Amino acid sequence: MNVFSKDCRHLWRAPSMWLMLGVLSFVLAWMCWQMLDHYLAIQPSLSQLPYPPSVTDTLWSPLLHMLARVMILVVALSTATIMTSERSQKTLFYLLLSHRSTGSVVRQKLAASATLLWFVWLQVFLFWALLETGGTLSGWQVLSGVLGLSLAVLWMAALGLLIGVYCHATATAALLSIVVMAVLWLLGADGSGQAYGMNWLKLCSPAHHLDWLFSGELSISSVVYFAGGVVLFSMLTEQKLKQLRDGS
């Protein structure tokens, strides 16, 4: 069995994963319905404004940001399980010996983590179906949002694998991944670091780049940020695996 199949079986056969996704799906659906109900209640007042905000501006971007924050928890737990399970089962050494290229191991583990995208796409489809009942969404903004979420999940998965390769315990890897991703996310908060002249730190935050993509602005710099992060984190993970294989 190859690495991808092994990790997918290990990830999706865990009852805890299905329980977590089920609970999060219910929470996301409930919050989406509440936001839509509130929007429909104030829509008559909004329609009297000279330039009333659309349902896309009012609800779509906040819902995608909420889903992205939820995926921090999901990705952190899944990547921690995928990487540290090799250490706990004493199979990491044999895995590295059976593959000539550590890059192949990293790519297959990243591909296994990327199967979480089906959950993201399912939630986005449900958001779209609900919001269409209250208005018309911008097609370009929907596509841009889906692209941004997909890139962000891959970016978080690559970062989670990098953190997991340095940890021996699943709980440690998951907690450290959540902390690191949350800190990077908070760098993009409005007003963060402005008192110290550090607005440039927002460029290091995935939240800042997702703001552009969720608003329909397909910025090349944002695409490069996520794609470059995936490549960089994967290369660092591969380098660490080479060190473990060589015993250094």
HUFEN-V827959 format. One record per run of one state. SS is the DSSP state (H for helix, E for strand, - for the rest). FROM is the first residue (numbers start at 1). LEN is the number of residues. Records with the same first field share a line. If there is no record, write none. Layout:
SS->FROM-LEN / FROM-LEN
This chain:
-->1-2 / 13-2 / 47-8 / 89-3 / 99-3 / 132-7 / 165-5 / 187-7 / 197-2 / 205-1 / 215-5 / 247-2
H->3-10 / 15-32 / 55-34 / 92-7 / 102-30 / 139-26 / 170-17 / 194-3 / 199-6 / 206-9 / 220-27
